């Protein structure tokens, strides 16, 4: 009779050990560690500057020239450095990277570090030694509007990841190398104008266009694969985008006062209403989304089911922000918003809110008219996968008195953007004998897709131990394993 066994499904689910964990759907994947950064970054669009705020002290500690006009999108890489995109409506867009800490700055002339000391000390972009790079991106009129950082941290983690820039008017995406800023790849997206972007934990790049389109981009092939999805709800002006640890997406509908959820695992969209004029969205790195609203408010949003839990004002007794757009969550779970006005002398203001009490605990005047969204605090890059993890399982085969003929091994897995799954097996007459047997590689994904893999060379009888090893090259893009199956044949009729 032809029989078999499954590992990863009842009654033999995965029981993770060491650096392995389970997704909410019971898939085996690599665990992760969290590395949080202590700054809040606000792009001052009208002033062409970038403010660095110490989140604990609620104080602007530095302000940097971004080297271009209309800085708007911000992302923090895996080393804590901030990338800011200058939209440059009337010229060539550019991208600037600023060190996240003084230790990351470079004393280029050896005479001591020369860098901004506060909001009134703005140095030219090529004279501040905490500005790590400044490069143009795209052609004149391309208008860069979206940025996300991938998990390609290079040899020994020397890079914080490559930056992927959405060129809105040029309908294209450009990858910039994380250390030098050199252009590596360009992907044309005809009919799709990138507006906001994020990578999920599995290494997929997601972007939205304001006219209701969602792009799923597999960046692992040499020529990235772009798939365009229509968000199936009538709403002009999609605006914000964020992903949780499971890869579920939250999008905001600016003109229809709605949020949209998308679960790629089941390819399901859903929508809910929320208070007026939602703008940027962010994930807190744990279990909550937050959405900014134009009228100085912020909402907490949850999945399972998709709903708005609470909405708070970010106005205080002394300061009422105007046109609240950006939102981020700091290392202590405090929610920050960025508003174009409301600070001293008509400048922008960053407001800090405690989501447990609903109280505004600080407000910091920043630069001119910050029209900013993206990853303002680095929560997207705070989760770093473990590099490798292994797990084993023993298949008993036929009853002891009936010799087992081992036939085939099956694997249901997704490699992720930078992941590898290796399957090995060893055989012995008894469980006790397995310890003295050696594992032999049966197959890997990606790289050996000819499944199922044959076990015809395994001797009859005994028991078979299978070892799963999951690896990832970089900070994100880990593999996921749904189940492992082994076929065998026992004596008797089929």
C-alpha positions in Angstrom: 0.0 0.0 0.0 1.2 3.5 -0.8 1.2 5.7 2.3 2.9 8.7 3.7 3.3 11.3 6.5 3.1 15.0 6.8 5.2 17.3 9.0 3.9 20.8 9.6 0.2 20.0 9.8 -1.9 18.2 12.5 -1.2 15.9 14.1 2.5 16.7 13.5 2.7 20.5 13.5 6.0 22.3 13.5 7.3 22.9 17.0 10.0 25.6 16.6 13.2 25.7 18.5 16.1 28.1 18.8 16.0 30.8 16.0 12.9 29.5 14.4 9.3 30.6 14.9 5.8 30.3 13.4 3.8 32.7 11.4 0.2 33.2 12.3 -0.7 30.6 9.7 1.6 28.0 11.3 4.4 28.2 8.8 7.9 27.7 10.0 10.2 30.7 9.5 13.2 32.4 11.0 12.8 34.4 14.2 14.0 37.9 14.5 15.6 40.4 16.8 14.5 44.0 17.3 16.9 46.9 17.0 15.3 50.2 17.7 16.6 53.7 16.8 16.2 56.8 18.9 15.5 59.5 16.4 12.5 60.9 14.6 13.2 62.4 11.2 11.0 65.1 9.7 11.6 66.5 6.1 10.9 70.2 6.0 9.6 70.5 2.5 9.5 74.3 2.0 12.9 74.7 3.6 14.8 72.0 1.9 16.0 70.5 5.2 15.8 67.4 7.4 15.2 67.7 11.2 16.6 65.1 13.6 14.6 64.9 16.8 15.8 63.0 19.9 12.7 61.0 20.7 13.3 60.7 24.5 14.3 64.3 25.0 11.7 65.7 22.4 14.4 68.1 21.2 15.6 68.8 17.7 19.3 67.9 17.9 20.3 68.7 14.2 19.0 70.1 11.0 20.5 69.1 7.6 20.5 70.6 4.2 19.0 68.0 1.9 20.7 69.4 -1.2 17.5 69.7 -3.2 14.0 71.1 -3.3 10.8 69.8 -1.7 12.1 66.9 0.5 9.1 64.7 1.4 9.7 61.0 1.8 11.9 59.6 4.5 13.1 56.0 5.2 15.5 54.7 7.9 17.9 51.9 6.9 19.1 48.9 8.9 22.1 50.9 10.3 19.7 53.7 11.5 20.7 56.2 8.8 18.0 58.3 7.4 17.3 58.6 3.6 15.3 61.6 2.4 13.9 62.1 -1.1 13.8 65.5 -2.7 10.9 65.6 -5.1 12.3 68.5 -7.2 9.3 69.4 -9.2 11.2 71.7 -11.6 14.4 69.8 -12.0 16.2 66.5 -11.3 15.1 64.7 -8.1 17.8 63.7 -5.6 18.3 61.5 -2.5 20.4 62.3 0.6 21.5 59.9 3.3 22.3 61.2 6.8 24.0 59.3 9.6 21.7 58.1 12.3 24.2 58.6 15.0 27.5 60.5 15.5 29.4 57.2 15.3 28.2 56.8 11.8 29.4 60.2 10.7 32.7 60.6 8.8 35.5 63.1 9.7 36.6 63.5 6.1 39.5 65.9 6.7 40.7 64.6 10.1 40.2 67.9 12.0 37.3 66.9 14.1 33.6 66.3 13.2 31.9 69.2 11.5 28.2 68.8 11.6 24.9 70.5 12.6 24.5 71.1 16.3 20.8 72.1 16.1 18.0 73.7 14.2 19.8 77.0 13.5 23.1 75.3 12.4 22.3 74.2 8.8 25.4 73.6 6.8 25.7 73.1 3.0 25.0 69.5 2.1 28.6 68.9 1.0 30.1 70.4 4.2 28.2 68.5 6.9 30.2 65.4 7.8 27.1 63.5 8.9 25.7 63.7 5.4 26.9 60.4 4.0 25.8 60.7 0.4 23.8 62.9 -2.0 22.9 61.7 -5.5 20.6 62.7 -8.2 18.0 60.1 -9.3 16.1 59.9 -12.5 15.8 62.5 -15.2 14.4 66.1 -15.1 10.7 66.1 -14.3 10.8 62.5 -12.9 9.5 63.7 -9.5 10.7 61.1 -6.9 7.9 60.4 -4.4 8.4 57.0 -2.8 11.2 55.3 -1.0 11.7 51.9 0.8 14.9 50.1 2.0 15.5 46.4 1.2 17.3 43.9 3.4 20.5 43.6 1.3 23.0 44.6 4.0 26.0 43.3 2.1 29.1 41.5 3.5 29.3 41.6 7.3 26.4 44.0 7.4 28.4 46.9 6.1 25.4 48.4 4.3 22.1 49.4 5.7 20.3 48.1 2.6 19.7 49.4 -0.9 17.1 52.2 -1.4 14.3 51.8 -3.9 13.0 55.1 -5.2 9.6 55.5 -7.0 9.7 58.1 -9.8 6.2 59.3 -9.9 6.0 61.3 -13.1 8.5 59.0 -15.0 6.5 55.9 -14.0 9.6 54.0 -12.9 11.5 52.5 -9.9 15.2 52.9 -9.3 17.4 50.9 -7.0 20.3 52.8 -5.4 23.3 50.9 -3.8 23.2 51.4 0.0 26.7 52.7 0.5 27.6 54.7 -2.6 24.1 55.6 -3.9 25.0 54.3 -7.4 22.1 53.3 -9.5 21.9 49.5 -9.8 18.6 48.8 -11.6 15.7 50.7 -13.1 12.3 49.2 -13.6 9.7 50.8 -15.8 6.1 50.8 -14.6 4.0 52.2 -17.5 0.6 53.4 -16.2 1.7 53.1 -12.6 3.0 56.3 -10.8 4.6 55.3 -7.5 3.5 57.4 -4.5 4.3 55.5 -1.3 6.4 52.3 -0.8 7.3 49.7 1.8 9.1 46.3 1.9 7.4 43.5 3.9 9.3 41.2 6.1 9.5 38.6 3.4 11.4 40.9 0.9 8.5 41.9 -1.4 8.4 45.5 -2.4 5.0 47.1 -2.4 4.0 50.5 -3.8 0.7 52.3 -4.3 -0.4 54.8 -7.0 -2.9 57.5 -6.0 -5.4 56.3 -8.6 -6.2 53.0 -6.7 -3.4 50.7 -7.9 -1.2 48.5 -5.8 2.1 47.1 -7.1 3.7 43.9 -5.9 7.4 43.8 -7.0 9.6 40.7 -6.6 13.1 42.3 -6.6 15.0 39.0 -6.2 15.4 38.3 -10.0 17.9 40.3 -12.0 14.9 41.8 -13.8 12.4 42.5 -11.0 8.8 41.2 -11.7 6.1 43.8 -11.3 2.4 42.8 -10.8 -0.2 45.5 -10.7 -3.4 44.9 -8.6 -6.5 47.1 -8.6 -7.7 48.0 -5.1 -11.4 46.9 -5.6 -13.0 49.9 -3.9 -13.9 53.2 -5.5 -11.6 55.8 -3.9 -9.6 58.6 -5.6 -6.3 59.3 -4.0 -4.7 56.4 -2.2 -2.2 58.0 0.1 -0.4 56.0 2.9 1.0 52.5 2.9 2.4 50.2 5.7 3.0 46.5 6.3 2.9 44.4 9.5 5.1 41.6 10.5 2.9 39.1 8.6 3.1 41.1 5.4 -0.4 42.4 5.6 -0.9 45.8 4.1 -2.7 48.9 5.3 -3.5 51.7 2.8 -5.3 54.9 3.4 -7.9 56.6 1.1 -7.4 60.3 1.5 -10.5 61.5 -0.4 -12.9 58.8 0.7 -12.1 58.6 4.4 -11.4 54.9 4.3 -8.7 52.4 5.1 -8.0 49.4 3.0 -6.4 46.1 4.2 -4.8 43.5 1.9 -3.7 40.1 3.0 -1.4 38.7 0.3 -1.6 35.1 1.7 -5.3 34.8 0.8 -5.4 37.7 -1.8 -8.2 39.4 0.1 -9.0 43.1 0.3 -11.2 44.7 2.9 -12.2 48.3 3.8 -13.5 50.3 6.7 -14.4 53.9 7.3 -12.5 56.1 9.7 -12.4 59.8 10.6 -11.9 62.3 7.8 -8.8 62.9 5.7 -6.5 60.0 6.5 -2.9 60.6 5.4 0.3 58.6 6.2 0.2 55.2 7.8 2.8 53.3 9.9 3.2 50.0 11.8 4.6 50.1 15.3 6.7 46.9 14.9 4.5 44.9 17.2 0.8 44.7 16.5 -0.7 48.1 15.8 -1.0 50.5 12.8 -1.4 54.2 13.2 -2.8 56.7 10.7 -2.4 60.5 10.6 -5.4 62.7 9.8 -5.1 66.2 8.3 -7.2 67.8 11.1 -4.5 67.2 13.8 -5.5 63.7 14.7 -4.1 60.1 14.7 -6.0 56.8 14.7 -5.0 53.4 16.0 -5.9 50.6 13.5 -5.9 46.8 14.0 -6.4 43.8 11.8 -8.5 40.6 12.7 -10.9 42.2 12.0 -9.8 45.5 10.3 -11.1 48.3 12.5 -10.3 51.6 14.0 -9.7 51.2 17.7 -9.4 54.8 18.8 -8.7 58.3 17.5 -6.9 61.1 19.4 -6.3 64.7 18.8 -2.6 65.8 18.7 -3.4 69.4 19.7 -2.4 70.6 23.2 -3.5 73.6 25.3 -0.7 75.7 23.7 -0.3 74.3 20.2 -2.8 73.3 17.5 -1.1 71.6 14.6 -2.3 72.4 11.0 -2.3 69.8 8.2 -1.0 66.7 10.0 0.5 64.3 7.4 3.4 62.2 8.7 3.3 59.6 11.5 5.8 57.3 13.2 6.3 55.3 16.4 9.5 55.7 18.5 11.5 53.1 20.4 9.3 53.5 23.5 6.0 53.1 21.6 5.2 56.8 21.5 3.4 58.0 18.4 4.8 61.0 16.6 3.0 63.1 14.0 4.4 65.8 11.6 2.3 68.8 10.7 3.0 71.6 8.2 2.2 74.4 10.6 1.5 74.9 14.3 5.0 75.5 15.6 6.6 78.7 16.6 6.7 81.5 14.1 4.4 79.6 11.7 6.8 76.7 11.3 6.0 73.0 11.3 5.5 70.9 14.4 6.2 67.4 15.5 3.8 66.1 18.2 4.4 63.1 20.5 1.4 61.2 21.8 1.2 58.4 24.4 -1.2 55.9 22.9 -1.9 54.4 26.3 -3.2 57.6 27.9 -4.1 59.4 24.7 -2.2 62.5 26.0 0.1 64.7 24.0 3.4 64.6 25.9 5.6 66.9 23.8 5.6 69.2 20.7 8.7 70.2 18.9 8.9 73.1 16.4 10.7 72.0 13.2 11.3 73.6 9.8 9.2 75.1 7.1 6.1 73.2 6.0 7.0 69.5 6.5 5.0 67.5 4.0 6.5 64.2 5.0 5.6 60.5 5.1 7.4 57.2 5.1 9.3 55.5 7.9 10.1 58.4 10.2 11.5 56.4 13.1 12.9 53.1 11.6 10.2 50.7 12.8 10.2 49.1 9.3 13.9 48.2 9.6 13.8 47.5 13.3 13.1 43.8 12.7 16.2 41.7 11.6 15.9 38.0 10.9 18.1 35.4 12.4 20.5 34.1 9.8 19.9 30.4 10.1 17.7 27.9 12.0 17.2 24.1 11.8 14.6 21.6 12.9 14.3 17.8 12.6 11.5 15.2 12.4 11.5 11.4 12.3 9.2 9.5 10.0 8.4 6.0 11.3 7.1 4.5 8.0 5.4 1.1 8.1 4.7 -0.9 11.2 7.8 -2.6 12.6 7.0 -6.0 11.1 6.5 -4.5 7.6 9.6 -3.2 5.7 9.1 0.4 4.5 10.1 1.3 0.9 10.9 5.0 1.0 9.6 6.7 -2.2 9.6 10.5 -2.4 10.0 13.7 -0.3 7.8 16.8 -0.8 8.3 20.4 0.3 5.8 23.2 0.3 7.7 26.4 0.9 8.2 30.0 -0.1 11.8 31.1 -0.4 11.2 34.7 0.3 13.2 37.5 -1.2 16.6 36.3 0.1 15.9 33.0 1.7 17.0 29.4 1.2 15.4 26.2 2.4 17.6 23.0 2.5 16.2 19.5 3.1 18.4 16.8 4.3 17.7 13.2 5.4 19.4 10.3 7.2 18.3 6.7 7.7 18.8 4.1 10.4 17.3 0.8 11.4 16.1 2.3 14.7 15.7 5.7 16.2 18.6 5.1 18.5 20.8 4.4 15.4 20.1 7.8 13.8 22.7 9.6 16.0 25.5 7.7 14.3 24.1 8.3 10.7 25.0 11.3 8.6 22.6 13.7 6.9 22.7 13.9 3.1 21.2 16.8 1.1 18.0 15.9 -0.7 17.1 19.3 -2.2 17.1 23.0 -1.8 14.6 25.8 -2.7 15.3 27.9 -4.6 17.8 26.1 -6.8 16.4 22.6 -7.1 12.8 22.9 -8.1 12.3 19.3 -9.5 9.9 18.1 -6.8 9.2 15.6 -5.4 12.7 14.4 -4.7 13.3 10.7 -5.0 14.2 8.6 -1.9 14.7 5.4 -3.9 18.4 5.3 -2.8 17.4 5.0 0.9 17.5 1.4 2.2 14.2 -0.3 3.0 12.9 -0.5 6.5 14.0 1.5 9.5 13.2 5.1 10.1 13.9 8.3 8.2 14.9 11.6 9.9 14.4 14.8 7.9 16.2 18.1 8.7 15.0 21.4 7.6 17.4 24.3 7.5 16.2 27.8 6.8 18.7 30.6 5.9 18.4 34.2 4.8 21.1 36.4 3.3 20.5 39.9 4.7 18.2 41.5 7.2 14.8 40.5 5.6 13.4 38.2 3.0 13.2 35.0 5.1 11.7 31.7 3.8 8.5 30.2 5.0 7.8 26.4 5.1 4.2 25.2 5.1 4.8 21.5 5.4 7.1 18.5 4.5 5.7 15.3 3.2 7.2 11.8 2.8 5.7 9.0 0.6 6.5 5.4 1.4 5.1 2.0 0.4 4.2 -0.8 2.7 3.6 -4.5 1.8 0.1 -5.2 0.6 -2.4 -4.1 -2.0 -2.5 -0.5 -3.2 
